[in-house]
Amino acid sequence: MNQNDKIIINEYRNYLIMLKVNTTKVNMSIKSIDDIKIYEEECKLNLNKLETLSKDHKLYEKDYDDFRVSMGKFAIGLSKFHKLKLSDKEKLRLTKVFLDFNESFEDLMQRNIIKDAYIWK
């Protein structure tokens, strides 16, 4: 994992702290790869919800919260790789999925900004 990937992961973890989400509780709830996969699936569902919502509506910051929170929880799971003794293959897969979700989210936000600019034009 390169330095930029670590920065992205930390940004989502810090978002949870900013919202005063109990990160200790999230951290303690992750005891296996299956727990991380739950957060992976939650991110996927929240991203799909945003994509569906964005087709008909302009998205606002509050619309992004559920996705960012689920990504923060997923990020906490990624930080527990060393404790869970995951295979390198599984670590790479989960990191790639996380970064792909982030990229899709950033693309969605950009499209939303462009849509907003077009409306005001």
C-alpha positions as CSV (number, residue, x, y, z in Angstrom):
1,M,0.0,0.0,0.0
2,N,1.5,3.3,-1.0
3,Q,1.4,6.6,1.0
4,N,-1.5,8.1,-1.0
5,D,-3.6,5.0,-0.3
6,K,-2.9,5.3,3.5
7,I,-3.9,9.0,3.3
8,I,-7.2,8.1,1.7
9,I,-7.9,5.4,4.3
10,N,-7.0,7.8,7.2
11,E,-9.3,10.5,5.8
12,Y,-12.3,8.2,6.1
13,R,-11.3,7.1,9.6
14,N,-10.9,10.8,10.6
15,Y,-14.4,11.5,9.1
16,L,-15.8,9.0,11.7
17,I,-14.0,10.8,14.5
18,M,-15.3,14.2,13.2
19,L,-18.8,12.8,13.4
20,K,-18.1,11.5,16.9
21,V,-18.8,7.9,15.8
22,N,-17.7,5.4,18.4
23,T,-14.6,4.1,16.5
24,T,-13.6,1.9,19.5
25,K,-16.9,0.0,19.2
26,V,-16.3,-0.4,15.5
27,N,-12.8,-1.5,16.0
28,M,-13.8,-4.1,18.7
29,S,-16.6,-5.4,16.4
30,I,-14.0,-6.5,13.7
31,K,-12.8,-9.9,14.7
32,S,-12.5,-11.6,11.4
33,I,-12.4,-11.1,7.6
34,D,-16.2,-11.7,7.6
35,D,-16.6,-8.6,9.7
36,I,-14.6,-6.5,7.2
37,K,-16.7,-8.0,4.4
38,I,-19.8,-6.7,6.1
39,Y,-18.5,-3.2,5.9
40,E,-17.4,-3.8,2.3
41,E,-21.0,-4.8,1.5
42,E,-22.4,-1.8,3.4
43,C,-20.2,0.5,1.3
44,K,-21.3,-1.1,-1.9
45,L,-25.0,-0.7,-1.0
46,N,-24.5,3.0,0.1
47,L,-22.6,3.8,-3.1
48,N,-25.3,2.1,-5.2
49,K,-27.9,4.2,-3.3
50,L,-26.0,7.4,-4.1
51,E,-25.7,6.5,-7.7
52,T,-29.4,5.8,-8.0
53,L,-30.3,9.0,-6.1
54,S,-27.9,11.1,-8.2
55,K,-29.7,10.1,-11.4
56,D,-32.8,12.2,-10.5
57,H,-31.5,14.6,-7.9
58,K,-28.6,16.9,-7.0
59,L,-26.7,15.5,-4.1
60,Y,-25.8,17.5,-1.0
61,E,-23.2,16.9,1.6
62,K,-25.7,15.2,3.9
63,D,-26.5,12.7,1.2
64,Y,-22.9,11.5,1.3
65,D,-22.8,10.8,5.0
66,D,-23.9,7.2,5.0
67,F,-21.4,6.3,2.4
68,R,-18.5,8.1,4.2
69,V,-19.4,6.5,7.5
70,S,-19.5,3.0,6.0
71,M,-16.1,3.7,4.3
72,G,-14.7,4.9,7.6
73,K,-15.7,1.6,9.2
74,F,-14.3,-0.3,6.2
75,A,-11.1,1.7,6.7
76,I,-10.9,0.6,10.3
77,G,-11.1,-2.9,9.1
78,L,-8.3,-2.3,6.7
79,S,-6.1,-1.1,9.6
80,K,-6.6,-4.4,11.4
81,F,-4.9,-6.5,8.7
82,H,-1.9,-7.3,10.9
83,K,-4.1,-8.4,13.8
84,L,-6.3,-10.7,11.7
85,K,-3.4,-12.4,9.9
86,L,-5.0,-12.1,6.4
87,S,-3.3,-13.5,3.3
88,D,-1.5,-11.0,1.1
89,K,-3.9,-11.8,-1.6
90,E,-6.9,-10.9,0.6
91,K,-5.2,-7.7,1.8
92,L,-4.7,-6.6,-1.8
93,R,-8.2,-7.5,-2.8
94,L,-9.8,-5.5,0.1
95,T,-7.5,-2.5,-0.4
96,K,-8.3,-2.5,-4.2
97,V,-12.0,-2.7,-3.5
98,F,-11.8,0.2,-1.0
99,L,-9.8,2.3,-3.4
100,D,-12.2,1.5,-6.2
101,F,-15.2,2.5,-4.0
102,N,-13.4,5.8,-3.3
103,E,-12.7,6.4,-6.9
104,S,-16.3,5.8,-7.9
105,F,-17.4,8.1,-5.1
106,E,-15.1,10.9,-6.2
107,D,-16.4,10.5,-9.8
108,L,-20.0,10.7,-8.5
109,M,-19.2,13.9,-6.6
110,Q,-17.6,15.4,-9.7
111,R,-20.6,14.5,-11.9
112,N,-22.8,16.1,-9.2
113,I,-20.7,19.3,-9.3
114,I,-20.9,19.4,-13.1
115,K,-24.6,18.9,-12.9
116,D,-24.9,21.7,-10.4
117,A,-22.8,24.1,-12.6
118,Y,-25.0,23.2,-15.6
119,I,-28.2,24.0,-13.7
120,W,-26.8,27.4,-12.7
121,K,-25.5,28.2,-16.2
